[in-house]
Amino acid sequence: MGAMTVTPLGTGIGWRPEIADAVERMPGIDWVEVVAENVCPGHLPESLLRLRERGVTVVPHGVSLGLGGADRPAAARLTALAERAEALRSPLVTEHIAFVRAGGPLTASAHLEAGHLLPVPRTRDALGVLCEHVRIAQDALPVPLAVENIAALLSWPGEELTEGQFLYELADRTGVRLLIDVANLHTNHVNRGEDPAEALAELPLEALAYVHVAGGFVRDGVWHDSHAHPVTQPVLDVLTDLAARVAPPGVLLERDEDFPAPAELAGELTAIRAAVEKGRAQAGPGAPRARSERDPLPEPPVTESARQRVALAQTALLSALVAGAPVPEGFDRVRLGVQARALAAKRAGVVAKVAPELPEILGPGYRAAFLRYAKGRPMTGGHRRDALDFAAHLLDTGAPADARARREVREWWLDRSGPAPRSRRPAVRLARATRRMVLGR
């Protein structure tokens, strides 16, 4: 890999609207990371603007490019990510080594959306496709790109490379930087039997952009990377091992829901700093060191047959996960079922966030109703489209049983299904507000 300038970041935390005030008041925060798709360049949250004006670095973290998918990254998505990097004056942007959609022309099948990050097979076909997509993204973005290893609940059959080898080849061929999530290394240790120390030993740590740390939990022998639980000691131990090998330019705590009190978040940041310091204290003359840099290796272009093989494999897996198709040969049926249920739960949770009125209207029955709807009805558009389709399904089936709730679902759907929301009209806004006051809602 050629020489690259590494941006020193320090200690950071994932910025989320729910903890914006706490993040602003928290001492020792050098930088924050924001989900790129959740901010609008022309209407940045005031909290982010204040942080940026104070000199706090803001990094956009994308979740929807699908760089590991068979289709080339969409120009519109790359443009949107570039716009956010420029609006936030970010020194770099990050994305994931994952696929998030499948199907379409390459497989002559229906387009499917996962609604979450899924692992790419560690094969040479998939590596070649990923490298091409990373280069396309690098050319389209105004700042350097770093890509993140993801957590996985299942393993692909017939993999040809370890995670460390796969990431090394990716960085070696493209010069891309790496965002290493130590919680995801621990997840893959529990779920796939992969040794984090072996993965770290194989990584090109000179390409490290920064590190993610997050919490999770074990259920029935499976580690779930929830981002909603405290960081565990085994994850901190992986961070210490990494810090003994190379000084991380930045370390960031991720938390996406079930946010604890600010004091608890501050305590987790203190534990993260301590784990890094412990690792640096262990580093010595005999400690593993980062590999020397070299120029990216040339490679042949990706053939369309290789791209189609990746497309067919990913479509078969996603169809089994979200559309009730047969389990592809070589996959663990039990583990695939765990992943399918996790995707459905994630989908229900995201729809609840983008359309909070629906769980408010349906009450405790929302989750069960959504999971019944989602079974056999894969997501083919974004989550907002999914929310509209869910509401339409409720109305088509005569649900919910309560007449008032059914009327409110209908009004919600009518308000959002047209070219312009009816609620923008002052009279409609006033009528809705008056009705809610009368109903005590």
N, C-alpha and C positions, 0 to 999 in steps of 0.2 A: 504494500500500500504506500502511496506517495505521502509526503509529509502533509500533515493537516494541523490546523490551528484548533486547539482545544479550548473551549470557553469555560473558565472556572465559574461554577454556579453556587457551590456551598450547600447549605441545608434548606430544603424546601418542603412545601406541602401542596397537595392537589387542591386548587381553588374550586369550591362548589358554592352555589348561591346560599345553601342552607347554613354554611359556616363562614360566610363572607365577613361578617362583623368580627368574628373571633379571629380570623386570619389577620385582619388589619391590626388588631390589638396585640397579637402574639409577638413577643420579642424573639429576636434571632432568626427571623424568616428572611432568607436571602433571595428566594425566588419562588414562583408558583407555576403550576402547570394547569391549563384549562382545556377541557374537551373542546376541540376545534369546532365541531358541529353544533355546539351549544351557545356560540356567541356569533353576533352579527357585526361585521366590520364597521358599519355605519352607526351602530347603536351599542357600543361596548358598555358593559355594566359600570356604574360609577365607582364601585369598589375596585375594579381592575384598573380604572383610570387613575384613581388615587394611589394605588400601589405602584403603578408604573411611574408616576410623577415623583414618588419617593425614591426611585432608583431600584425598585424591586423588579427583577427580570421576570417576564411572562412568556411561557413557552406553550404554543398550541400543540395539542396531542390528538391526532386524528384517529378515528375508529371505523371509517367507512370506505376507505380506498380499496381494500381487498387486494393488496399487492401480491398475495400468494395465490390468487384465483387464476383461472385459465384465461379470462378476458383481460385485455390491456386496460390499465386504469383510465377511467373516463376523464376527458379533458375538463369537463365542468367541475368535477370534484377536485382536480388538481388546481384549477384556477381559484376555487373557493378557499383551499388551504393556503395558497400563496397570498391571497388577499388578507387572510387573518394574520399571517406572519408579518406582513407589512404594516397592518393596522396596529399590531401589538409591539412593533419594533423588536421582534424576536431575533435572537442570534441563531436559532435553528428551529426546525419543526420535527415532530416524531410521528411515527405510525407503527403498525404491527406486521409481523410476519405471520399472516393468516389469510384465510379466505372467508368471505362473508356472504357470498352469493354464488349460484351455479345455474346450470341449464342455459337455455337460449340457443342461438344459431349453431354454435359449435357442436351441440349434441342433439339438435333438432327436437328439443324438449322444452317444457314450460320453464320460464324463468322463476327461480326460487331465491328467497332471502332467508338467511339464517337468523338475523336479528342479534347475532353475537359473533365472537371471534372463534374460528375453528382452525385446528392445526393442519398445516400442509404436510403431505407425505415427504419424508426425507429421502427422496429419490433424485437421481441426476436429471430426469425430465423436469421435475418440479423446481429444482434448483436453477436450471437454465431459464425457465419461464420467469421465476422470481427475479433473477438478475436483470433480465430485460426490462421488467416492470420497474425495478428500482432505478435503472438508468433513465427511463422515461420520466419518472418523478423527479429525479435529480435535475434533469434538464428544464423542467417546468417550474421549479421552486426557486425563489430568490435567495434562499439561505440553505446551509447544509441540512441534509436529511439524516435522521437516526431511526433505526428500526428495532422493534422490541420482540424478544422471545415471549411466547404466550404460554399460559397454563393449559393443560390438556387432561381430559377425563378418559380418553381412549387412545389407543395406539393404532397406527396404520400397519397392515401386514406387508411384508416384503420391503421394509425400509433398507436403504443401502448405506446410510451415513448416520453417525451419532449426532446429537444436537450440537456438540462442540465442533465437530467436523463440518456440519452443514453451515453453521454461522461463520466459521473460519473461511470456508470457500466463498460464501456470499460477500464477506468484507474484502477478501483478497481480490476477487474479480471486479468489484464495483467501487471499492474505496468508500462504501457507505459506513457511517458510524453506527455503533451499537448502543442501544438502551437495554441494559441487562436488568431484568426483574428477578431479584433473588427469591422472592416469594414463589415465582413461577418455577424456578429451579427446584425449590422444595416440593412444590406440587407434583412435578414430574418424577421426583424421587419417590413419593408416596404412591402415586397412581401408575407409574410406568417402570419403577425399579431402577431409575437412572441416578447415578451418583453425582451430586452437585460438584464435588471436588474434581471428579474426572472431567465434567463439562467445563469448569473454570480453567483447568489445566490446558484444555484444547483451544480456548478462546483467544482471539487476537486482542488482548486487553489494551493495546495501544490505540485501538479504535473506539474505546469506551467513551461515550458522550456523557452518560449519567446512569444512575441506578434507581430503580423502583423498589420500595418496601411496602408490603401490604399484609393484611390479616386474612385468616380463613378458618375453616373448621373441618373436622373429620366426621363423616357419617357413614356407617357400614363399611369402614375400611377405605373410603374414598375421600380424598382431600378436595374440598370445594374452595376455590379462590374467590371468596365472597366480597372482599373489600368492605365488609360491614362488621368485622370482628377485630379484636386487638391483635397486634403483631405478636407472634409466638417466638419463644426462644430458639427453636430450630431455624427459623427464618433469619433471626439475628445472627446465628452462628454461621450461616452461609454468607451473610454480609461481612462478618469478621474475616472469613477465609478470603473473600474477594479483596478486602482492604489490605490483607497481608501480602497480596500479589501485586497490587497496583493502587496508587492513590486515586480514588474516584473523584472526577471533576465536580460531581454533584450527587446528592442523595435526596430522594423525595419520598415522603409518606403519602400513600394513596388511601383515601376513604371515600366511598361513594354513597353510603346510606347508613341508617342507624347511627347517626353521629353522636358521639359521647360529649360530655362537658369539655369546654376548652382546656381545663386543667389536665384531663386525661389525654387529650391530643398532645399537649405540651410534654407530658410525661413520656409518651411514645417517641417524640422527637428527641428527648434527652437520651432514651435508651438507644436510639439509632446512632446518635453522635458517639455514645460510649462504645458501641459495637465497632464503629469505624476506628476509633482511637485504639481499641484493643488490637485490632488487626494491624494497624501501623506499628504498634509496639512489638508485635511478633515478627514483623518484616526484618530481615537481616541479610547478611551476605549470601546465606544459603537458601533464602526464600525464592520461590518461583518468580520469574520476571517476565514482563511482556515481550513478545517476539519482536524482532527488529522489523522496521517498516520496509515495504518494497512496493513497486508499482503494480497496479492491478494486472492480472494475467489475461492475455487474449484468449478468446474462446470462439468456437463456431456459433453462428446464429441459431436460434431456436427453430426447429422444423415444425411445420404445421401438424405433422403426425404426432410429435411429442406434445404439442399444445393440446391436441385432441385427446390424447391418452390421459393427460391431467384433467381435462374437462370431464371426460366420462367417469373417471374415478371419483372426482369431487361431487358430481351430480348424483351418482349412485348413493354415496354416503349421505348427502343432504336430503335426498328423497326419502331415505330410510328414517332419518331423524325427524323430519317435519311433515312428511306426506304419507306415512304408513307403508312405504315400499318395503320389499324384502331386504333383510340385512345382507350387505355385500359379503362375499366369501372372504373368510380370514379374519373378520372382526369379532370381537367378544360381544355376544348378544346382550349379556347382562350389563356390561359397561356402556354399550350403545343405548340401552334403555335408560340408564342413569343420565347420559348426555341429553337424550330426547326430553326427559322430564325437566332437566335444568334449562334447556332452551325454551320450553313452554312457560316455565315460571318466570324466566327473564323477560320473555315477550309480554306476559301479563303485567309485570312490574313496570316496564317501560311505557306501555299503553296507559297505565294508571297515571304516570307522570305527565305524558303529553296531553292527556284528556282527563284531568282530575275530576271533572264533573260526573263522569260515568261511574266510578266507584262511589262517589257521593250519592248519586241517585239510586244505585243498586244496593248500597250498603254492604253488609257482610256476605251477600250472595254474589258479589262481583267476581271474585276469583274463580269460583266453581263455574259460573256462567261463561267466563272467558275461556277457561280450559276446555269446556265442552265445545265451544265454538271453534277453538284452535285445532282440535283433534281432526286431522284429515283436511284441514284448510290451511295450507302453507301460506306464509306471507310472501306476496309477490311485489309489494311496493314498500314504502317506508312505514314507520310506526303510526304516523298520522292517518295514512290511508287505511291502515289496519284498524284503527279506532273507528273510523267511519264504517268500514265493512262489518265490524262487530256490532255497532249500533243498528245497521241495516238488517243484520241477521236476527237480532233480537226482535225487531219489528216484524220481520217476515214470519217468525215463529210464534208471534203473539205474546212474547215475553217483554218485560216481566209481568207476572200475574196481576200485580197491583195496578189499577187503572191510572192512578195519579203518576206513578213512576213511569209507566209506559208512555204517558203523554209527555213527560219531561224528556224521555229518551228521544221521542219523535221530534220535539221542538229543538233539542240539541242537534240532532242529525240535520234537520232542515236549516238550522242556523249556519251549519258549516259545510254542507254539501254543494252549495251553489258557488258561482264565480266570486261572489263577495258576501261576507257574513251579514246576515240580516241584523245582527246585534249592533252593527255600526250605525244603524239609523237611530237617532235620539229617542224617537217615540217607542221603538221596540225595547231599547235599553231601559227606559223608564218603566215600561209595563213589566218587564222581567224583574226589575228591582222591587217594584210594588208587590208583585205576586209572592216573591220570596219573603218579604216582610210580613205579609198576611199569613203565609204558611209557617212562619217562624223558622225559615231555613236560611 
